[in-house]
Amino acid sequence: MVKNGAIVIDKVQKIFAGQDQQAAQIEAVHQVSAQIKPGDFVAIIGPSGCGKSTLLRMLAGLDQPTSGTIAVDEQNVTGPSRERGLVFQDSTLYPWLNVEQNVSFGLKLAKQLSKRKDEVQEFIDLVGLKGFEKVYPNQLSGGMQQRVALARALINYPKVLLFDEPFGALDAFTRMRLHDQLIKIWQKHKITMVMVTHDVEEAVYLADHIFAMTPRPAILKDIVDVDLPHPRDRNGEEFIALKEKVLRILNFTGEEGNLNENK
Ligand SMILES: Nc1ncnc2c1ncn2[C@@H]1O[C@H](COP(=O)(O)OP(=O)(O)OP(=O)(O)O)[C@@H](O)[C@H]1O
């Protein structure tokens, strides 16, 4: 199978209507243009409420730009597609289905389960959940639930995987383990990854390119390239210098409230 996953974002703007006629419109994303090459890992970082999730939702096809276009492999994104997998912070697993059933749910809907049953186990193994096939979501830790969500997205062989703070609710130790697992999966499957995160260290640890956004409306302020081999040393000089560079671009001075909602 030919895997691409090239993304072209062209002058994308998103304006939300106010709640009623008197309420002001909200411009969440302003004229963002960028190109993401197949197999790149991009992190989108910016202040809370700046418009990161809105941009990601438009990449997913869950929202449409007010103006501008987004294309994946030269096809305009007009709605959700199995070729663009999604993993959110609170990935909702079906509580009445066990791990195996959650991962295979999409295959069952597409009537492909009997043909591709072996792959269900393959992806459960890939995310490190061997032995947990019959366990239900309420018996899993948050990190394990996120890995089920990842396996569920991966089984569709997406060209692009979109993440909205997938590890935001996890403790630091679990998050670091999942970072390493995700990098291995990314290297094996060569999927284009786009991850919204608040965490500068997470961005520098995972991404090839970091899109630094301004406070709302999100404008692409700068792109920081991270040219360090994996696995990256979080305490390495270059790593720390890159973290500082991103923080400088985001104008983070260390003062309280600096990375919080701006308006
Ligand atoms: N459906 C909507 N209708 C109206 N306004 C919206 C809608 N979705 C988002 N917004 C507004 O757009 C702005 C950007 O929101 P968005 O969720 O994209 O920010 P974010 O950068 O992802 O924030 P955070 O990091 O806190 O999750 C916010 O002011 C938000 O209130």
The ligand as a MOL file (V3000), in Angstrom:
LIG
                    3D

  0  0  0     0  0            999 V3000
M  V30 BEGIN CTAB
M  V30 COUNTS 31 33 0 0 0
M  V30 BEGIN ATOM
M  V30 1 N -17.7010 25.6280 18.5110 0
M  V30 2 C -17.2810 26.8010 18.9690 0
M  V30 3 N -18.0910 27.8560 18.9980 0
M  V30 4 C -17.6870 29.0630 19.4450 0
M  V30 5 N -16.4220 29.3020 19.8710 0
M  V30 6 C -15.5650 28.2810 19.8540 0
M  V30 7 C -15.9280 26.9790 19.4060 0
M  V30 8 N -14.8440 26.1620 19.5050 0
M  V30 9 C -13.8490 26.9250 19.9890 0
M  V30 10 N -14.2680 28.1930 20.1970 0
M  V30 11 C -13.4580 29.3060 20.6970 0
M  V30 12 O -12.3120 29.4090 19.8750 0
M  V30 13 C -11.1740 29.7360 20.6630 0
M  V30 14 C -10.0790 28.7000 20.4210 0
M  V30 15 O -10.4740 27.4650 21.0080 0
M  V30 16 P -9.5820 26.1520 20.9020 0
M  V30 17 O -10.3060 25.0710 21.6490 0
M  V30 18 O -9.2450 25.9130 19.5050 0
M  V30 19 O -8.2800 26.5970 21.6890 0
M  V30 20 P -7.0310 25.7480 22.1730 0
M  V30 21 O -5.8240 26.5110 21.7900 0
M  V30 22 O -7.1260 24.3500 21.7200 0
M  V30 23 O -7.2300 25.8120 23.7730 0
M  V30 24 P -6.7400 24.8010 24.9160 0
M  V30 25 O -5.2690 24.6970 24.7750 0
M  V30 26 O -7.1340 25.5190 26.1920 0
M  V30 27 O -7.4570 23.5090 24.7210 0
M  V30 28 C -11.6360 29.8180 22.1110 0
M  V30 29 O -11.8530 31.1660 22.4280 0
M  V30 30 C -12.9450 29.0460 22.1010 0
M  V30 31 O -13.8290 29.5510 23.0710 0
M  V30 END ATOM
M  V30 BEGIN BOND
M  V30 1 1 1 2
M  V30 2 1 2 3
M  V30 3 2 2 7
M  V30 4 2 3 4
M  V30 5 1 4 5
M  V30 6 2 5 6
M  V30 7 1 6 7
M  V30 8 1 6 10
M  V30 9 1 7 8
M  V30 10 2 8 9
M  V30 11 1 9 10
M  V30 12 1 10 11
M  V30 13 1 11 12
M  V30 14 1 11 30
M  V30 15 1 12 13
M  V30 16 1 13 14
M  V30 17 1 13 28
M  V30 18 1 14 15
M  V30 19 1 15 16
M  V30 20 2 16 17
M  V30 21 1 16 18
M  V30 22 1 16 19
M  V30 23 1 19 20
M  V30 24 2 20 21
M  V30 25 1 20 22
M  V30 26 1 20 23
M  V30 27 1 23 24
M  V30 28 2 24 25
M  V30 29 1 24 26
M  V30 30 1 24 27
M  V30 31 1 28 29
M  V30 32 1 28 30
M  V30 33 1 30 31
M  V30 END BOND
M  V30 END CTAB
M  END
